[in-house]
Amino acid sequence: MVEARTWRTAEAKLVLAECLMARGEYEKAAQPLNEASEVLEKSGKAHPGLAQEAANTKAAFARDRTR
């Protein structure tokens, strides 16, 4: 899997994680979500919308994974 180093790659990983979560594949979603979140948190000032989306997705992951 490609490593998320830029906000563009991180955005794609975030979308991948969201799709996997929608399918109920939380184990597969964890890695791309964590990688995307790490990059997007660092670029939060440049891309605040993406940083917020990553934070929201991580919260949903934590909430929904335990159901």
Secondary structure as GFF3:
##gff-version 3
##sequence-region A 1 67
A	DSSP	alpha_helix	7	22	.	.	.	ID=ss1
A	DSSP	alpha_helix	26	42	.	.	.	ID=ss2
A	DSSP	alpha_helix	48	65	.	.	.	ID=ss3
###
